[in-house]
Amino acid sequence: MKGYVDKDLCVGCGMCTGACPDGFRMGEDGLAEGWQDLPDSSIDDARQAAEDCPVGAITVK
Ligand code: SF4
């Protein structure tokens, strides 16, 4: 599984990178991005970040 960020929606708040650093990082454009396959131990954190993202930019699949 992996986290995906719709950069057309992301506002760069950084929440997801703090909540799930194994799944999300900030890109050079100042917007978040999914960057690796999620370790099993981080899948719940990624799903929570998807729920909590203020603009609904995250998909985990
Ligand atoms: S929580 Fe949502 S809006 Fe904030 S940086 Fe992550 S993807 Fe972007």
Boltz pocket constraint, residues with backbone or C-beta under 6 A from the ligand:
constraints:
  - pocket:
      binder: B
      contacts: [[A, 5], [A, 9], [A, 10], [A, 11], [A, 12], [A, 13], [A, 14], [A, 15], [A, 16], [A, 17], [A, 31], [A, 32], [A, 49], [A, 52], [A, 53], [A, 54], [A, 55], [A, 56], [A, 57], [A, 58]]
      max_distance: 6.0
